[in-house]
Amino acid sequence: MTKTNELVKKLVEEHGVARESLLPVLQGIVKEERYLSKEAMRDVAEQLDISAAEVYGTASFFSFLDTEEKGKYIIRVCKSITCDMKGKCELVRTMEDILKIKVGQTTVGKRFSLLETNCIGLCDQGPAMLINDDYYTKLTPVKVREILGDLIRKTS
């Protein structure tokens, strides 16, 4: 039994085999493994007795359930209309310049992934981003340079 098999089994035991257990099980896998591998999704389908297509359909619908391996630091930029109106595009260009990648890409060495995501619930404090579990609000290009500069130095 692989590590992934054991994790899926543990999560199914914790959440149950009912259809409504699918999302908590997938979230648990992402919390532990940082993304949903094909193996993990197949294991979930088997354990919950649902189709692999249903598992993948659920995983691909939710932007925080990554189905591809990402960097150690996942930077999610809010793409809501509110953040967009407050200068999100300029911030994304700044991030792309600093990281030398485009939105949707991961840096060589898998240190950083840059993603756009639907509202992260901070519209009143936009533009906003999330780096792993840490929120950053009322962003400006200067703030973004400071935040990413500190993170790059910390991880070098």
WOMO-V970604 format. One record per run of one state. SS is the DSSP state (~ for helix, > for strand, _ for the rest). FROM is the first residue (numbers start at 1). TO is the last residue. If there is no record, write none. Layout:
ss->SS from->FROM to->TO
ss->SS from->FROM to->TO
This chain:
ss->_ from->1 to->2
ss->~ from->3 to->15
ss->_ from->16 to->20
ss->~ from->21 to->33
ss->_ from->34 to->37
ss->~ from->38 to->48
ss->_ from->49 to->51
ss->~ from->52 to->61
ss->_ from->62 to->72
ss->> from->73 to->78
ss->_ from->79 to->80
ss->~ from->81 to->85
ss->_ from->86 to->87
ss->~ from->88 to->99
ss->_ from->100 to->105
ss->> from->106 to->106
ss->_ from->107 to->111
ss->> from->112 to->117
ss->_ from->118 to->122
ss->~ from->123 to->125
ss->_ from->126 to->128
ss->> from->129 to->131
ss->_ from->132 to->133
ss->> from->134 to->136
ss->_ from->137 to->140
ss->~ from->141 to->155
ss->_ from->156 to->156
